Amino acid sequence: MAHTTWVAGFRTGVIDPTEQIKLAESREFGDETVRHVLRMAGGGEAVRVRLTNRYGAAPLRIAATRLAQRKTGSAIGTDREVTFGGAAEVTIDAGADLVSDAIDLPVEAGEDLLLSLYIPASTGLATFSHQPGEISYIVGGDHVADVELTGAQEVPFRFFVTGIDVLVTDPTPVAVAFGDSWFEGVGTTPSANRRSVDALNVRLTRGWVVNNGIAGNRLTAEEIGESGVRRFDSDALRVPGVTDILLNFGINDLILGAMGGQPSASTEELIAGLTDLAARAHAAGLRIHAATIGPYAGCVFPGLPLVETQPTRHAVNEWLRTTDVFDSIFDVDRAVADPHRPDYIRPEFDSGDGMHLNDAGAAAMAATVDPTALFR
């Protein structure tokens, strides 16, 4: 008899919008439908949806939810009603997450789904993903069942959703890409699915990787999302079906705090944080793999300690290359650094801002991961 189990087919990191006024449009909803585009990393014979009001200040009422296969744009194909304990309408308490009932909708890896939520009353600022590399459609009124959302506003954010689980009959390993914008895909072509995690999934012949990167996220400090050390349990260890974790942290710890007058992380702090995550993953019976910290000296944003923090970056990278704390290391730094100016991104991999990778750079990053080190 086949054994069925739920594993993650899609994940996305979410943040508190009150922390992000300067970096993305914080907004609230009321008598509106929001339709999300969700690219599946893996497929299965049924699905369930994960919603969140993790950072909400008041209960979140959702009056109707539907999940559909995508045709083009906002147009849906086969769709299904989503229920929660048998009910179409649900309220999610402030600070809470919720998982739907199983939905009879087979999906495949690489398929786009459209998740539509009708939110009838004022929500306050919405828990959201601020740079997912994909759009959502917003329109007034209840239009979750409409084939297409005519005249919808298109926004580059994702709201209230943290994941979709898929039901599989064969044992299927899942890796979680846990880190910052180099996973989430800032710098790659929007709505094209050319993030480093997408490129890695194309290379795999077994299992898949779900993306829990958050642009601007730091390993050691709170600001853009909870710190990596703090969100590790919810966003990595407790992801359904996880067997492996991929880490990419460091750039934001070194330079982003300067925007708020905060000091850069030290070598010792970064090593301690990475070591902590490795120990927690191994205690949970999981494998964990870490990236070296990529170059950023060409960053175009003013006022950041680009030169002063390079010795720390170098020291952490040398520790990563020689430590036995992790199950494997993927050397992103050496793969994307300009050989003539190793603190800078190679020109052909630079998105244009000096600190993020373009499509080719994201593919080069993905190529540093050894597939045989995953899912052993």
C-alpha positions in Angstrom: 0.0 0.0 0.0 1.4 3.4 -0.9 2.2 5.7 1.9 0.9 9.3 1.5 2.4 12.3 3.3 2.3 16.1 3.1 5.4 18.0 2.1 6.0 21.6 1.2 5.5 22.4 -2.5 5.7 26.2 -2.1 6.9 28.4 0.7 7.4 32.2 1.1 8.9 34.2 4.0 6.7 36.9 5.4 7.4 40.1 7.4 5.7 42.7 9.6 4.7 45.6 7.3 5.2 48.1 10.1 8.9 47.4 9.8 8.9 48.0 6.1 7.4 51.4 5.4 10.6 52.6 3.6 11.2 49.5 1.5 7.8 48.5 0.3 4.2 49.6 0.1 2.5 48.6 3.4 -1.3 48.3 2.8 -4.5 47.1 4.3 -7.5 45.4 2.7 -11.2 45.8 2.9 -13.9 44.5 0.5 -11.2 43.4 -1.9 -10.0 40.3 -3.7 -6.3 39.6 -3.9 -5.2 36.9 -6.3 -1.6 35.6 -5.9 0.6 33.9 -8.4 2.4 30.9 -6.8 5.0 28.8 -8.6 5.1 25.3 -7.3 8.5 23.8 -6.6 7.0 20.3 -6.4 3.8 18.5 -7.3 1.4 16.1 -5.8 -2.1 14.6 -6.0 -3.7 17.1 -3.6 -2.8 20.3 -1.9 -3.5 22.4 1.2 -3.0 26.1 1.7 -1.2 27.8 4.5 -2.4 31.3 5.5 -1.1 33.7 8.1 -2.0 36.7 10.3 1.4 36.4 12.0 2.0 40.1 12.3 -1.6 41.3 12.3 -2.8 43.5 15.1 -6.5 42.3 14.8 -8.3 39.2 13.7 -8.2 38.6 9.9 -11.5 37.6 8.4 -11.4 35.8 5.0 -14.9 35.3 3.5 -13.9 33.2 0.5 -10.8 31.4 -0.8 -10.3 29.6 -4.1 -7.2 27.9 -5.6 -6.9 27.4 -9.4 -4.5 26.4 -12.1 -3.3 29.4 -14.0 -3.9 30.0 -17.7 -2.3 33.4 -18.4 -2.2 36.6 -16.4 -4.9 36.6 -13.8 -7.0 34.1 -15.7 -7.9 30.8 -13.9 -8.3 27.3 -15.3 -9.5 24.4 -13.1 -10.3 25.8 -9.7 -11.5 24.6 -6.3 -13.0 26.1 -3.2 -10.7 26.2 -0.2 -12.3 25.4 3.2 -11.1 25.4 6.7 -12.6 22.8 9.0 -15.4 22.5 6.4 -16.2 26.2 6.4 -15.7 28.6 3.5 -15.3 31.6 5.8 -12.6 31.7 8.4 -11.1 34.2 10.9 -7.4 34.0 11.8 -6.5 35.4 15.1 -3.8 38.1 15.4 -0.4 36.3 15.5 -1.8 33.0 14.2 -1.3 30.8 11.2 -3.9 28.4 9.6 -3.8 25.4 7.3 -6.7 24.6 5.0 -8.5 21.3 4.5 -7.1 19.1 1.7 -8.0 20.3 -1.8 -8.5 17.8 -4.6 -6.3 19.6 -7.2 -3.4 17.6 -8.6 -0.4 19.9 -9.4 3.0 19.5 -11.0 6.4 21.0 -10.3 6.9 24.2 -12.2 3.2 24.9 -12.4 1.7 28.3 -11.5 -1.3 28.3 -9.3 -3.6 31.3 -8.5 -4.8 31.7 -4.9 -7.7 34.1 -4.5 -8.8 35.6 -1.2 -11.8 37.7 -0.6 -11.3 40.0 2.4 -14.6 41.7 3.4 -13.6 44.0 6.2 -10.7 46.2 7.1 -7.5 44.2 8.0 -5.1 46.8 9.2 -1.6 46.5 7.8 -1.2 43.1 6.1 1.5 40.5 6.9 3.3 40.2 3.5 6.2 39.2 1.4 7.8 42.4 0.2 10.0 41.3 -2.7 8.8 37.9 -3.9 9.7 38.5 -7.6 6.1 38.0 -8.6 3.0 40.0 -8.8 -0.5 39.8 -7.2 -3.7 41.1 -8.6 -6.1 43.2 -6.4 -9.7 44.3 -7.3 -12.6 45.6 -5.3 -15.4 43.3 -4.2 -15.7 39.5 -4.1 -14.3 38.1 -7.3 -12.6 34.9 -6.2 -14.5 32.8 -8.7 -14.1 35.2 -11.7 -12.2 33.6 -14.5 -10.2 36.8 -15.0 -9.8 40.0 -12.8 -10.5 42.7 -15.3 -9.0 46.1 -14.4 -7.1 44.7 -11.4 -4.2 46.5 -9.8 -1.0 44.6 -10.2 1.4 44.9 -7.2 4.8 43.2 -6.6 3.9 41.8 -3.2 2.3 38.7 -1.7 -0.1 38.9 1.2 -1.3 36.5 4.0 0.1 33.3 2.4 3.1 31.3 3.6 2.9 28.1 1.7 1.2 25.3 -0.2 1.7 21.7 0.8 1.4 18.8 -1.6 0.3 15.3 -0.9 2.8 12.7 -2.3 2.7 8.9 -2.4 6.4 8.3 -2.8 9.0 9.5 -0.2 10.0 13.0 -1.5 12.9 15.0 0.1 12.5 18.7 0.4 15.2 21.3 1.0 14.5 24.8 2.4 16.4 27.7 1.0 16.6 29.9 4.1 18.3 33.3 3.9 18.1 36.6 2.2 17.6 38.3 -1.2 20.1 36.1 -3.0 17.6 33.3 -2.5 14.4 35.4 -2.8 15.6 36.6 -6.1 16.1 40.4 -6.0 17.9 41.4 -9.2 16.5 38.6 -11.3 13.8 39.2 -13.9 10.4 39.7 -12.2 7.7 37.1 -13.0 10.2 34.9 -14.9 11.1 32.4 -12.2 14.9 32.8 -12.6 15.9 33.1 -9.0 18.8 31.0 -7.8 16.3 28.5 -6.2 14.4 28.2 -9.5 17.7 27.4 -11.3 18.6 24.9 -8.6 15.3 23.1 -9.0 16.0 22.7 -12.7 19.2 20.9 -11.9 17.8 18.4 -9.5 16.7 14.9 -10.5 15.2 14.1 -7.1 13.4 16.2 -4.5 13.0 19.9 -4.7 13.8 23.2 -3.0 11.3 25.6 -1.5 12.2 29.3 -1.1 12.1 30.9 2.3 14.5 33.8 1.5 13.5 37.2 2.7 15.2 40.2 1.0 17.0 42.3 3.6 16.8 39.5 6.3 19.7 39.3 8.7 21.0 36.3 10.6 21.8 38.1 13.8 19.5 41.0 14.1 15.8 42.0 13.8 14.7 44.6 11.3 13.5 43.2 8.0 11.7 40.2 9.2 12.7 38.3 12.3 16.3 37.4 12.4 17.4 34.1 10.8 18.3 32.7 14.3 14.8 33.6 15.5 12.7 32.4 12.5 14.6 29.2 12.0 12.2 27.0 13.8 9.0 28.2 11.9 10.6 28.8 8.5 13.0 25.9 8.3 12.8 23.2 10.9 9.0 22.9 10.8 8.5 23.0 7.0 6.6 19.8 6.1 8.9 17.1 4.7 12.1 19.1 5.1 15.3 16.9 5.0 17.9 19.6 4.1 18.4 23.3 4.7 20.4 25.7 2.5 21.7 28.9 4.2 22.6 32.2 2.6 23.2 35.0 5.1 25.8 37.7 5.8 25.6 40.7 3.5 22.8 42.4 5.3 24.4 41.7 8.7 27.5 43.5 7.5 26.1 46.5 5.8 22.3 47.0 6.1 22.3 48.0 9.8 24.1 51.2 8.8 20.9 52.5 7.4 19.5 52.6 11.0 22.7 53.5 12.7 23.4 50.0 13.9 26.9 48.4 14.0 27.9 45.7 11.6 28.0 42.1 12.8 31.4 40.9 13.8 33.1 37.7 12.6 32.5 36.1 15.9 28.7 36.9 15.8 28.3 35.6 12.3 30.1 32.4 13.1 28.2 31.9 16.3 24.9 32.4 14.5 25.7 30.0 11.7 27.0 27.4 14.2 23.8 27.7 16.2 21.7 27.0 13.1 23.8 24.0 12.2 23.5 22.5 15.7 19.7 23.0 15.7 19.3 21.4 12.3 21.4 18.4 13.2 19.5 18.0 16.5 16.4 17.8 14.4 17.9 15.1 12.2 18.3 17.3 9.2 21.3 18.1 6.9 22.4 21.7 6.5 24.5 23.4 3.9 25.9 26.9 3.9 26.9 29.5 1.2 29.9 31.7 1.5 29.1 35.4 1.6 29.1 36.9 -1.9 30.8 40.2 -2.9 29.1 43.6 -2.6 31.9 46.3 -2.8 30.2 47.7 -5.9 26.9 48.4 -4.1 25.5 51.7 -5.5 23.5 52.6 -2.3 25.2 55.4 -0.4 26.3 55.4 3.2 27.0 51.7 3.6 30.3 50.3 5.1 31.4 48.5 2.0 35.1 48.7 2.5 35.3 48.4 6.3 33.3 45.1 6.4 35.3 43.2 3.8 37.8 41.7 6.3 34.9 40.3 8.2 33.4 38.8 5.1 36.8 37.2 4.2 37.2 35.8 7.6 33.8 34.2 7.8 34.2 32.8 4.3 37.6 31.2 5.2 36.0 29.7 8.3 33.1 28.3 6.1 35.5 26.8 3.7 37.4 24.9 6.4 34.8 24.1 9.1 33.1 20.7 9.5 30.1 22.3 11.1 28.0 21.9 7.9 27.2 18.9 5.7 28.5 20.8 2.7 29.5 24.3 1.7 28.6 25.9 -1.6 31.1 28.6 -2.5 28.9 31.4 -4.0 31.6 34.0 -3.4 34.2 32.4 -5.7 31.6 31.6 -8.4 30.3 35.1 -8.8 33.2 37.4 -7.8 35.1 39.3 -10.4 38.6 37.6 -10.6 40.2 41.0 -11.1 38.3 42.7 -8.2 37.2 39.9 -5.9 35.2 42.1 -3.6 33.0 43.0 -6.6 30.4 40.9 -8.5 31.5 39.9 -12.0 30.0 42.4 -14.5 28.1 39.7 -16.4 26.4 38.6 -13.1 25.6 42.0 -11.7 22.0 43.1 -11.7 23.1 46.7 -11.9 23.2 47.6 -8.2 26.5 46.0 -7.3 25.0 43.7 -4.6 22.4 41.5 -6.3 22.7 38.9 -9.0 21.0 39.0 -12.3 19.5 35.9 -14.0 22.9 34.6 -15.1 24.4 35.3 -11.7 21.5 33.4 -10.0 22.2 30.5 -12.3 25.9 30.6 -11.4 24.9 30.6 -7.7 22.7 27.6 -8.2 25.5 25.8 -9.9 27.6 25.9 -6.8 25.3 23.6 -4.9 26.4 19.9 -5.2 23.1 17.9 -5.9 24.8 14.8 -4.5 25.2 16.5 -1.1 21.4 17.0 -0.9 18.9 14.2 -0.1 21.5 11.6 0.7 
